[in-house]
Each structure stands twice: as structure tokens, then as C-alpha cells.
Amino acid sequence: MDSKKNSILIVDDESSNIMILTQILSRDYTIYAAKNGRDAIEIANEYKPDVILMDILMPEMDGYAVIAELKGSYRTHGIPVIFVSGLNEVWDEEKGLSAGASDYISKPFNTTIVRLRVQNQIRMQNYIRTIEHLGMMDQLTDIPNRRSFDERLRLEWARAIRDKTPISLLMIDLDRFKDYNDTYGHMQGDKALQEVAKVFTQELKRSVDFVARWGGEEFVVLLGNTTGEGAATLAERIRVKVEQLPILLADGKETFITVSIGVYTQIPTPGSPMEEFIRNGDAGMYEAKRGGRNKVFLYVKESDAENVR
């Protein structure tokens, strides 16, 4: 996990309360502060704090209204909120928890209680992130998995529709991988997958470029705002690098493997099916196989010809 400090947003219309909580927590956490609900929502959307400490009784927009808006947004719904209030009746605490609060701290503040309750939420958040990270990564190759690719594709697809820009796909398959496994064993096959995956990550230079293991010996690369010509150039560079890559055996001898790569590019429009986009990338990859393997094939439909250049 990232070694930077976890962050906390303190929301209270009283400056003195913000000051006290900041003194208690600033040694261990990055602190953001807001004196009203609307500012709190803006800060939460911009900085995505790990935990929010929020007063209930605030003018104009109380804590219940703020948490309702936070929980209704996909950007902020997962941020735990700890209500901080002088309302000490059991009913008040029940109402806060029913609204979606993760915990409740009563005023006046007890330093130890504040630290412990915040610490509990931070630990839970970090644990959840670790689990989510593991669930989105392929454990063998240490690159994103298919689930991660599906989420990234949805984001890049929406961006391409909004900006009217081309999005490109590389479908990559290791050639005769079953034969490689049968010849050298499955452990060596795993090593081949790991070494080839490193080539992909080394060749993808932009932050928007994304590679994932599709499954088995297949990989997929997603290239936002990239023409077919640009994607095919990158695919050829990857093909050559893999072809020249020595994969060592336990005795130090070198083995080699090749890849077939299908390239497809599209400028999606509202309603364009992502499934067809992937199918066309697959079709390009199978054409590369039919052409003799160790090849790049740029699959072009007549309707998408303008996306190539």
C-alpha cells in the first residue's frame, strides 16, 4: 500500500472544534477542514479523504443532509463518516447510524476515544483497499486482471464517447503456448507469462495505456485516444520485443516464444456495444494466427476506416 499519510476531513461550523480535532489527529493524518456541509461535499469529491468526522448540527445543511448526499454519490459513498455531536441521546446515535454513519463520537472530546475510533475506521479502509487491490490484480503476472480491465474499459469508453476520440485494443495471444508447457513444464510456462507481461508494462509509456491478463495465455491492451496506425505501431514493437526475449530455463539455457496480436480501433458513439469492440479485437488476433502467427493484424471494418489514421 501507499506509504503516504491517510487523510481525514473534519466538518464543523465551530472553529474551536476543528482546532481541537486537528490537534488530536494531525500528527498521524493529513487534515482537511470545512465549516459547512456544501464545502464538505466539494472537498470530499476533490480529495477523497479516508474518513470524515462531521458535526450533526450545522446551519443551512445539517450532518444528516450531508451524509445523504455523500452516500448517494459514486465518488464518495464508500468514505466512512463518524458523526461528532453534543447530541447524547440514544435516539440521536441510532438516527446517525441509520443514516449511514460508521461510528459516533460525543462532545466534549475524549482524546483517546477520538484517536481509537478514527484508527479503527482507517484500519478497515486500508484492509478493504488491500482486498480490492488483490481482487483486481493477476497474482501470477502482477498486472491487472480481467475484472480490472472491464472497469477500465467502461471508463475509457465513456471518455471516448464524450470526447469523440478513437480508442484502440490489442488482443495478444502467446503462440503455441500449450506446446511450450508440454515441452518445458507448467512452472516454466508460468515464468514465460511473467516475462512476457514485463514487456507489455515496459512498452506502455502513457498513463492512459492499460494492460491486463485476459485469461490463460491471452493479454489485452487498452489505448485511449489512439488511432489504429498508432496502435499497430505499438503492437509491432511489442511483437518484436517478445520474439527477441530470452526466457531462461533452470539450467540457464534460453527459450523463446512469440505472440500474435489483433488490433482494432473505434470511435464509439452513445449506444455502441463494448462487446463488439472486443470481438473485433479478437477477430484481428485470429487473423494474425491464420496468417502464420508471430504477426500483427489490424482489423478494419469499412465503417471504421477513418479511425485507422
C-alpha positions as CSV (number, residue, x, y, z in Angstrom):
1,M,0.0,0.0,0.0
2,D,0.9,3.7,-0.4
3,S,3.1,4.9,2.4
4,K,1.7,8.4,2.5
5,K,-0.5,9.5,5.4
6,N,-4.2,8.6,5.5
7,S,-6.4,11.7,5.4
8,I,-9.3,13.0,7.4
9,L,-11.9,15.6,6.7
10,I,-13.2,17.5,9.7
11,V,-16.6,19.2,9.3
12,D,-17.8,21.6,12.0
13,D,-19.2,25.1,12.0
14,E,-17.3,25.9,15.1
15,S,-13.6,26.7,14.5
16,S,-12.7,25.7,18.0
17,N,-13.9,22.1,17.4
18,I,-11.9,21.9,14.2
19,M,-8.8,23.2,16.0
20,I,-9.2,20.6,18.9
21,L,-9.7,17.7,16.5
22,T,-6.8,18.9,14.3
23,Q,-4.5,18.9,17.4
24,I,-5.6,15.4,18.3
25,L,-5.2,13.9,14.8
26,S,-2.7,16.0,12.7
27,R,0.4,14.1,13.9
28,D,-0.8,10.9,12.2
29,Y,-3.1,12.1,9.4
30,T,-3.4,14.7,6.7
31,I,-6.2,17.0,7.8
32,Y,-8.8,18.8,5.6
33,A,-11.4,21.1,7.2
34,A,-14.8,22.5,6.2
35,K,-17.1,24.8,8.2
36,N,-20.3,23.9,6.3
37,G,-21.9,21.0,4.5
38,R,-21.6,22.3,1.0
39,D,-17.9,22.8,1.3
40,A,-17.5,19.4,2.9
41,I,-19.1,17.7,-0.1
42,E,-16.8,19.6,-2.5
43,I,-13.7,18.7,-0.5
44,A,-14.8,15.1,-0.2
45,N,-15.3,14.9,-4.0
46,E,-11.9,16.5,-4.8
47,Y,-9.6,14.9,-2.2
48,K,-11.4,11.6,-1.3
49,P,-10.4,11.6,2.4
50,D,-10.2,8.2,4.1
51,V,-12.5,9.2,6.9
52,I,-14.9,12.2,7.6
53,L,-15.5,13.5,11.1
54,M,-18.7,15.6,10.9
55,D,-20.9,17.6,13.3
56,I,-24.6,17.0,13.0
57,L,-26.0,20.4,14.0
58,M,-24.8,22.9,11.3
59,P,-26.7,25.8,9.8
60,E,-28.2,25.5,6.3
61,M,-27.2,21.9,5.7
62,D,-27.0,19.6,8.7
63,G,-25.0,16.4,9.0
64,Y,-27.9,14.2,8.0
65,A,-28.3,16.0,4.7
66,V,-24.6,16.0,4.0
67,I,-24.2,12.2,4.6
68,A,-27.3,11.5,2.4
69,E,-25.6,13.4,-0.5
70,L,-22.2,11.7,0.2
71,K,-23.8,8.2,0.3
72,G,-25.7,8.9,-2.9
73,S,-22.6,9.7,-5.0
74,Y,-20.4,7.0,-6.5
75,R,-17.3,9.1,-5.8
76,T,-17.9,9.4,-2.0
77,H,-20.3,6.7,-1.0
78,G,-17.5,4.5,0.4
79,I,-16.0,7.1,2.7
80,P,-16.8,6.2,6.3
81,V,-18.4,9.1,8.3
82,I,-18.1,9.4,12.0
83,F,-20.7,11.8,13.5
84,V,-19.3,14.1,16.1
85,S,-22.1,15.7,18.2
86,G,-23.2,17.0,21.5
87,L,-26.5,15.2,21.0
88,N,-26.1,12.4,23.5
89,E,-29.5,10.7,23.5
90,V,-29.5,7.1,22.3
91,W,-32.1,8.0,19.7
92,D,-29.7,10.6,18.2
93,E,-27.0,7.9,17.9
94,E,-29.4,5.5,16.3
95,K,-30.5,8.1,13.8
96,G,-26.9,8.8,12.8
97,L,-26.1,5.2,12.4
98,S,-29.3,4.6,10.4
99,A,-28.3,7.4,8.1
100,G,-25.1,5.6,7.2
101,A,-22.6,6.8,9.7
102,S,-19.9,4.3,10.6
103,D,-19.4,5.5,14.2
104,Y,-20.4,8.2,16.7
105,I,-18.3,10.4,19.0
106,S,-19.8,12.5,21.7
107,K,-18.7,16.0,22.7
108,P,-16.8,17.1,24.7
109,F,-14.0,15.2,23.1
110,N,-12.0,12.4,24.8
111,T,-8.7,12.4,23.0
112,T,-8.2,8.6,23.4
113,I,-11.7,7.8,22.1
114,V,-11.3,10.1,19.1
115,R,-7.9,8.5,18.2
116,L,-9.1,5.0,18.7
117,R,-12.4,5.3,16.7
118,V,-10.6,7.1,13.8
119,Q,-7.9,4.5,13.9
120,N,-10.5,1.7,13.7
121,Q,-12.1,3.2,10.6
122,I,-8.7,3.8,8.9
123,R,-7.6,0.2,9.5
124,M,-10.8,-1.0,8.0
125,Q,-10.4,1.3,5.0
126,N,-6.8,0.1,4.4
127,Y,-7.9,-3.5,4.7
128,I,-10.7,-3.1,2.2
129,R,-8.3,-1.4,-0.2
130,T,-5.8,-4.2,0.1
131,I,-8.5,-6.8,-0.6
132,E,-9.8,-4.7,-3.6
133,H,-6.3,-4.4,-4.9
134,L,-5.7,-8.1,-4.7
135,G,-9.1,-8.8,-6.4
136,M,-8.1,-6.5,-9.3
137,M,-4.7,-8.0,-9.9
138,D,-3.5,-11.2,-11.6
139,Q,-1.4,-12.9,-8.9
140,L,0.9,-14.7,-11.4
141,T,1.9,-11.8,-13.6
142,D,1.3,-8.9,-11.1
143,I,-0.6,-6.9,-13.7
144,P,-4.4,-6.1,-13.7
145,N,-6.8,-8.9,-14.3
146,R,-9.9,-9.2,-16.5
147,R,-12.2,-7.7,-13.8
148,S,-9.9,-4.7,-13.6
149,F,-9.9,-4.4,-17.4
150,D,-13.7,-4.4,-17.6
151,E,-13.8,-1.5,-15.2
152,R,-11.2,0.5,-17.0
153,L,-12.8,-0.2,-20.4
154,R,-16.1,1.3,-19.1
155,L,-14.3,4.5,-18.0
156,E,-12.2,4.9,-21.2
157,W,-15.3,4.0,-23.4
158,A,-17.3,6.8,-21.8
159,R,-14.4,9.2,-22.2
160,A,-14.0,8.3,-25.9
161,I,-17.8,8.9,-26.5
162,R,-17.6,12.2,-24.7
163,D,-14.5,13.5,-26.4
164,K,-15.2,11.8,-29.8
165,T,-11.7,10.3,-29.8
166,P,-10.5,6.9,-31.1
167,I,-9.9,4.0,-28.6
168,S,-7.8,1.1,-29.6
169,L,-7.5,-2.5,-28.4
170,L,-4.7,-5.0,-28.7
171,M,-5.7,-8.7,-28.2
172,I,-2.5,-10.7,-27.6
173,D,-2.1,-14.4,-27.5
174,L,1.1,-16.4,-26.9
175,D,1.7,-18.7,-29.8
176,R,1.7,-22.5,-29.3
177,F,1.7,-22.0,-25.5
178,K,0.4,-25.5,-24.9
179,D,3.4,-26.9,-26.8
180,Y,5.7,-24.7,-24.7
181,N,4.1,-26.0,-21.5
182,D,4.2,-29.6,-22.6
183,T,7.9,-29.2,-23.6
184,Y,9.2,-27.3,-20.6
185,G,6.6,-27.8,-17.9
186,H,4.0,-25.6,-16.3
187,M,6.3,-23.8,-14.0
188,Q,8.4,-22.7,-16.9
189,G,5.2,-21.8,-18.7
190,D,4.3,-19.5,-15.7
191,K,7.7,-17.9,-16.0
192,A,7.1,-17.2,-19.7
193,L,3.8,-15.5,-18.9
194,Q,5.6,-13.4,-16.2
195,E,8.5,-12.4,-18.5
196,V,6.1,-11.5,-21.4
197,A,3.9,-9.4,-19.1
198,K,7.0,-7.4,-18.2
199,V,7.5,-6.5,-21.9
200,F,4.0,-5.1,-22.0
201,T,4.4,-2.9,-19.0
202,Q,7.8,-1.6,-20.3
203,E,6.4,-0.7,-23.7
204,L,3.3,1.2,-22.4
205,K,4.6,4.7,-21.8
206,R,1.4,6.8,-21.2
207,S,-0.6,6.9,-18.0
208,V,-3.8,6.2,-20.0
209,D,-2.3,3.0,-21.5
210,F,-3.6,-0.1,-19.8
211,V,-2.6,-3.8,-19.9
212,A,-4.3,-6.8,-18.3
213,R,-4.2,-10.5,-18.3
214,W,-7.3,-11.6,-20.2
215,G,-7.0,-15.2,-19.1
216,G,-4.8,-18.2,-19.8
217,E,-2.1,-17.1,-22.3
218,E,-4.1,-14.1,-23.5
219,F,-3.5,-10.5,-22.7
220,V,-5.3,-7.3,-23.6
221,V,-4.0,-3.7,-24.0
222,L,-6.3,-0.7,-24.0
223,L,-5.1,2.5,-25.6
224,G,-7.2,5.7,-25.1
225,N,-7.1,8.4,-27.8
226,T,-5.0,6.2,-30.1
227,T,-5.5,5.7,-33.8
228,G,-5.3,2.3,-35.5
229,E,-2.0,3.2,-37.1
230,G,-0.5,4.2,-33.7
231,A,-1.9,1.1,-32.0
232,A,-0.5,-1.1,-34.8
233,T,3.0,0.5,-34.5
234,L,3.0,-0.2,-30.7
235,A,1.8,-3.8,-31.3
236,E,4.6,-4.4,-33.8
237,R,7.1,-3.1,-31.3
238,I,5.7,-5.4,-28.6
239,R,5.8,-8.4,-31.1
240,V,9.5,-7.8,-31.9
241,K,10.4,-7.4,-28.2
242,V,8.7,-10.6,-27.2
243,E,10.2,-12.5,-30.2
244,Q,13.7,-11.4,-29.1
245,L,13.1,-12.1,-25.3
246,P,15.2,-14.9,-23.9
247,I,13.3,-16.9,-21.3
248,L,15.8,-18.8,-19.2
249,L,15.4,-22.4,-18.1
250,A,16.6,-23.6,-14.7
251,D,19.8,-24.8,-16.3
252,G,20.5,-21.4,-17.9
253,K,19.5,-22.4,-21.4
254,E,17.4,-19.9,-23.4
255,T,13.9,-20.5,-24.7
256,F,11.9,-18.2,-26.9
257,I,8.2,-17.6,-27.6
258,T,6.2,-15.4,-29.9
259,V,2.8,-13.6,-29.9
260,S,0.0,-12.9,-32.3
261,I,-1.6,-9.6,-31.9
262,G,-5.0,-8.3,-33.2
263,V,-5.5,-4.6,-33.3
264,Y,-8.9,-2.8,-33.5
265,T,-9.8,0.9,-33.3
266,Q,-13.1,2.6,-33.0
267,I,-14.6,6.0,-32.2
268,P,-17.5,4.9,-30.1
269,T,-20.9,6.7,-30.1
270,P,-23.7,6.5,-27.5
271,G,-25.1,3.0,-27.6
272,S,-22.0,1.4,-29.2
273,P,-21.6,-2.1,-27.7
274,M,-18.3,-2.7,-26.0
275,E,-18.8,-6.4,-26.6
276,E,-18.4,-5.8,-30.4
277,F,-15.3,-3.8,-29.8
278,I,-13.7,-6.8,-28.0
279,R,-15.0,-9.3,-30.6
280,N,-13.3,-7.3,-33.4
281,G,-10.0,-7.2,-31.5
282,D,-10.4,-11.0,-31.1
283,A,-11.1,-11.3,-34.8
284,G,-7.9,-9.5,-35.6
285,M,-5.9,-11.8,-33.3
286,Y,-7.3,-14.9,-35.0
287,E,-6.4,-13.4,-38.4
288,A,-2.8,-12.9,-37.1
289,K,-2.8,-16.6,-36.1
290,R,-4.2,-17.7,-39.5
291,G,-1.5,-15.6,-41.2
292,G,1.2,-17.8,-39.7
293,R,1.5,-16.5,-36.1
294,N,4.1,-14.1,-34.7
295,K,2.2,-11.3,-36.6
296,V,0.2,-8.1,-36.0
297,F,-3.2,-7.8,-37.8
298,L,-5.0,-4.5,-37.9
299,Y,-8.7,-5.4,-38.2
300,V,-10.6,-2.7,-40.1
301,K,-14.3,-2.6,-40.8
302,E,-15.5,-0.3,-43.6
303,S,-17.4,1.8,-41.2
304,D,-14.3,2.3,-39.0
305,A,-11.8,3.0,-41.8
306,E,-11.4,6.7,-40.8
307,N,-10.2,5.6,-37.4
308,V,-7.1,4.0,-38.7
309,R,-5.1,7.2,-39.3
